[in-house]
């Protein structure tokens, strides 16, 4: 029996459950891309599938809408793959194990991929329908959005005719997003030399809230990677053997572990550290120490260089907007720290709605890396999506929402990156709005999707299409 079988809209949740059964983490999107292609073939729609696994499916207009402007419906196929310590999930092979609890759909011990599987499910449901009135449609599913928007960046936009874009990749019902930050990924690498072997102790920081580095970066949540190196900074004569924290540059890391050689008793140091770092945004912070194994270690001087390097690296909110209250203007997130193959790796997600500030942060990271004889690189750049003063699409959506629900939606600009910026850069005079149902704790194992919000958001989508003529 299907877990979501009795939920409405039936087709939306039917497709969502189908999608959740297909492995589709970033970089592993061929199977889910083929699923969409097979859907198009079965329904007789024309389609394009490119070398990046992006898919475009076209559907003719409803009767009476033949002369209406073409509308692009868009979402991304990939999901962030995170799991808790007890999960045996293999994201390359296994489908998600769904759970339904009251109004919420979640996954057992893993991320749900509602970001952005619910967009794909809604779009497939619209394509499948025979009673939804709509203009000509181009349904665009992109890939590897979560790791750098590589699918959108590599898309041949000349394949699209539409100048109106409905992006279903927002996580707050009733909010129409009309602008976002640009960003990039930054990597710092430093070669390491291991010497003597020594009996180690394993330190694990866990229990942090983590979350999306664009959506939650302003919530004062701890970054497990920064926290770990700050802890090591308080341990005298420490020698590092291993460190690993975080898996994605755009996820605030909620766990970090390391193995160290330390002659002192760590209990008092850790107790004091936890008291100093207590944060109401992370009340479940835990730090455990257990006896480790004999491992090669880095000498004390080189360990000190690693500690000083990471402690010197900026993290979190760097500047708030002076024009839009409560909007983060510039930030960065140290999403990954690891030692692998005798090399220290540090990976950042950098975001700013001001292009010059993005490059200032990247330049600062490069200067710090240079001062510690480390290598620096940046890539995966994507442009900011600038607010459009006049927008027919926004006006239609505001009026449609108000008519349906008796209140105005919030029109907002966000700090998180959206593919709309890339599309607006590629397609001249593109009119775009991003929206979506309520999703909570995305990019974490606590991710959950509101069923009732999906119902209302899908109704809103269908009414918007009806009114775009």
N, C-alpha and C positions, 0 to 999 in steps of 0.2 A: 504493500500500500504506500502511496506517495504521502510524504509528510505534509505537503502544502495543498493536498487535493481539494479541500473544501473551501479554500480561501477565494475571495473575489478581489479584483477581476480574475476570473478563472484562467484565461489565456496568459495573462501576465505572470501569474505564479506558476503555471505549468511550464512556461519557457524558462523562468528563473530556476526552477528545480532542475530542469534539463541541463542548463548551463552550469549549475553547481556540481553536476555529476562529471563534468569534463575538466580535467586539469588545465588551468589557464593562468599560471603565474607569469609575471613579466619574463620575457625571453623564452616562453614555452607556449606560444599562442597558435601554432599551426593547427592543432586539433580543433580548437574552438573556432578558428577562422574557417576551417573546412565545414564545421557544423553550420555556420551561417551560409556558406556557399551551397551546401546541400539543401538548406531551407529554400534558398532562392530557386534552385533547380526544381524542387518539388512543387513550388507554387507558380512556376512559369515566369519568374521575374528575370529581367536582364541584370547582369552583375559584372563587377570587376574585382578580381583578387590580385593584389600586386605582390612583389617579391618580399615585402615586409609583413605580409599577411593582413594588411588593411583590406577591408571589403566595402564596396559600394553596391547597394541594391536599389534599383529604381522601380517605382510604381507609378502608373498613370493616375491622373487626377480623377476624382469623383465627377459624375455628371453635373454640369453647371460650373465646374471649377477649372475647365480646360485652359482658360486664359489667365488664370491666377499665377502669380510668380511662384517659381519652384522653391520648395522649402527643404532644407537639409536637416534631418534628424540625426543627432550624433552622440555617441558614447564610446568608451574604450573597452576593449576585450580583456585586457590583463587585470590581474588583482595583486595586491600585496600579500605575500605568503608569510604569515607569522603563526607560531604554535606555542602552546605552553610546554613545560618540561616533561609532562606525562604523556603527551600525544605521540603516537607512533605514525602519524600521517606522513606519507611520501608525496609531496606536492607535485612531483613529476609524473606520478602514476595514478594517484588516488583522487576520487571525487570527494567533495565535502560531506560531512555527516550533519545534516540539518536538524535543528530543534525548533519547536514552536512552543512558546510560553506566553499565553495570553495574546497580547497585541504584538509580540515581538518574535521575529525570526532571527536565529543565530546559528552558529556552527559549533560543534562539540570540540572544544579545545583549540580552535583555530580561528583565523580571520574568516569572515563570511564572503567577502568579495561583492557585497552590495554596492560598493564602490569599485566597478561601475556596472556590475552585472544587471542591476535593476533597470538601467538605461537600455541595455541590449534587449532585455525581456520586454520592456514597454514598446520599443521600436518594432520588434518582431510581431508583437500583438497587433500593432497598428497595421503592419503589412499584411497580416493574416486576416484582418477584418473585412467584412463586406458592407458594414452599416455605418462606418465612421466617415463623415464628409471631410475631404481634404484636398488641397492643391496637389500638383505634381510633387512627388516625393523623391528625394535622394537620401537614402539611409546610409550613413557612414559609420563604420566601426573601425576604430584605429587600434594600434598595438603599442605596447611598451610605454604607455603614458606614465606609469608610476616610476619608471627608472630614468626618465629624461624626455618624454614625449617624442620618442624617436619615430614612431609610426606617423604621427601628424607632421613632423619635421620633414620626413622623406616622401610624403604623399605628393603625387603629381596633381596639383589643384586644378589643372586644366580639364581634368575629368569631370569636374563639377560645374553645373550650370547655375545652381542656386546662389542667390544673394541674401538669403534669410537663413539664419542658423539657430536651431533650438538645440542647445547643448544640455543634456540631462546628466550632469555630473556635479550637482551641488547637493548638500546634505542637510539643508534646513528648509522645511516646507514653508511656503509663504514669503520666501526671500527670492527676489529676482536679482541675480548677479550680473552686473553690466561692466565690470572691469576687474583686472587682477594684476598681481605682481609678475614681473619677469624674473628669470633666475638662471642658475647654472650649477653644475656639479664641480667641486674642487677636490683634488687628491694630493696628499702629501705622502712621500715615501722616503724612508731613511734606512740605509743598509746597517745591519747590526753584526757584531762579532761575539759569538758565544765562547766562553772559556771553560772554567772548571765545572764539574758536576757537583750538585749539592742536594741535600734533602730539602724539599720545599713545603710550603704551606699554601693551601688553596683558599683564596678569598672570593666570595661571591656576593655581589650586590644585587638584590632582587626586590620585587614588590612595588616597584615604581609604576606610575600610571602610564608613562610613555605617551604615545599618540602621534597625530599628524603634525609635521613640523611647520605647516602653514596655518592650520586651523587652531592648534593648541599651543603654539610657541609663546604666546603672551600669558599663559596661565600659571606661570611660575613653577612649572613642574621640573623636577630634577632631571638632568641628563646623566645616565648611569656611567657613561664613559668619562665625563669630566669629574664626576664624583669619585670614581675609582682612583684616578690619578691624583686628586686632591688628598685622598686617604693615604696613598703611597707617599705623598709628600710629607706626611706627618710621622712616617716610620723611619727611625734612624738606621743608617747603614744597610738599607734594603738593596737586594739584588733581584732583578726581574728575570723570570724564565719564560713567561707566557702571559699574554693578555688577549681577551676577545670580548668585544661588546658591540651589540647592534648588528643588524643585517642589511638595512637600507639607509641611504643618505637622507631620505625624506621622512624617516620615522624617528621620533625622539626615543632613544634607546632606554628600555626599562630594565635591562639586565646587563651586567658585565662581570666577567670572572677573570682572575689572574692567578698565577703561581709565582711565589716569591720565596727567596731565602732571607729570613729575618731571625736574628738571635734573641730578640726581646719578646716579652709576653705581649701579644697583640690585643688581649681582652680589654684592658683599660683604655688603650688608644682608640679602639673601635667604639667602646661605650661613650667616650667623650665626643668622638666624631659624630655619632648618631645624634647626641643631644644638640651639638652645634648646628647640625644640618637639618634638624627637624623642620618640616614644612607641612602646613595644613593641606597643601595640594598633593602631598605624597605621604599620607599618614601611615602607610604600610611598608615603609622602607625597612628592609632587613639586610644585615651584613653578617655572613657566617664565615667561620674559619674552620678548616679541617686539615688534618695531616695529609700532605701530598706525597708524591713519589720523588725519586732522585732524577733530576733533570739538569741539562746544561743551563748555566745562568750567564747573564751579562754582568760585567763587573760593576762595581759601585759607581764609578765615575760615569760610565755609559748609561747606567740606569738613571742617574741624576739628570743627564741630558734629555732623556725621554720624558721624565717627569716635568722638567722645566719647559720643554717644548710644548707639551699638551696643555700644561697649566697656562702658558702664555697665549694659546690660541683663543680668540674670542668665540663666544657662543651665545645664542639666544637673541633677544630683541636688541637691536642697535639704535633704532630711531623710530619714533612714532610720527604719524602724519600730523601736520599742523593744520591741514585743510579738512580732514574727515575725522571727527572725534572717535577715539578708541581703535583706529585702524593702524596696524603695524605697517610701517613704511619699509623698513630694512631689517633683515634678520639673517642668521645662519644657524645651522644645526650640525653638530659633530655626530653624524649618524653611525659611523663605523670606526672602531679602533681595533686593530688586530696585529699580532705578530705571526708571520707566515713566511716560510722559506727564507729565514734570516733577514727579514725585512719588516719594518714597522709601517703599517698603512693607516692613514687617517683620511676619512672621506666626509665631505661637507655637502649639504644642500644650502645654496646661497640664494636669497630672494630679495627683490626690491622693486617697488613701483617707480623708482627713479633710476634710470639706467646708469647714470654717473656714479651713484652710490653703490650699485652692484659691483662696478669695476673697482671702486675704492676698497671694498671688502676683499675682493680677489687679490688686489695688489698688496693689501696688508698681510693676507695669508702667505703670499709669495715672499714678502720681506722677512716674515718670521721664519719660514722654511729655510730661506737662504742663510739666516743668521745661525741656524743649527745644522748647516751643511746637509740639508734635506732637499729632495727634488719636489717640484711643484708642477701641477698641470691643471687645466680647467677645460671643460667640454660640456656638451648638452645644453648649450645656451638656448633660451627661448625668450621671446619678446614680451614686454608688458602689454596688456590689453587696455587701451586707454578709453576712458569714459566718453561716450558719444552723446553730444548735446541733444541732437534730434534723432529719434529712433521710432519709426512707425511700429516695429515689432514690439518694443517696450510699451508703447501706448496701447496697442491691442491687448497685450497680456495683462496690463494693469486693469483695463476696463473689464476684461473677461473675468479676472479674479474677483474684482469687486462685485460684479453681477452674480457670480456663483456663491460667494461667501459673505457678502454684505460688509466687507471691510477692504481697505487698500492693502496690497502687499508691500513689503519693505523692498525698496530698490537700493542695492548696496554694491560696493566695491570691496574685494577681499584681498588678503595677503597671500593666500594659497595660489599656486599656478594653475591655469586652465589652458586647454588646447585652443580656446577661442583666440588667444593672443597670436598664436601661430597662423590660424586660419585668417584672421583679420589682416595679418601681414602678407599672406599669400593671395587673398581674394579682394580685389578692389571694391570699396564701398559695401563691404559685408556688414549686415545688420544682425547682431548676435545677442542672445540672452541665455544665461545658464540658470537652471532651476533643478529641483529634485525633491524627493520625499525625505522625511526625517530618518537620518542614519546617525547612530551614536557610537563613539569610540572606534571610528574607522582606523584601519591599520593596526589594530590590536586584537587580541583573542577575545575581548569583550564586545566586539562589533555586533550591533544588532539593528534590525530594520523594522520600522513600524508598519504593520499591515494596514491599519486605518489610514495612515498618511499616504501609502502607495495608492490606495483607492481614490483618495481625493486628488492626488497629483496626476494620476492617469486621467481622471475626469477633466482636470484642468488642461492637460495636454490635448485631449480630444476636442474640447471646446475651443481652444486656441487655434487648432488646425481648421476648425469649422469657420472661425471668424477671420482667417487670413485669406481673403479673396478680393 
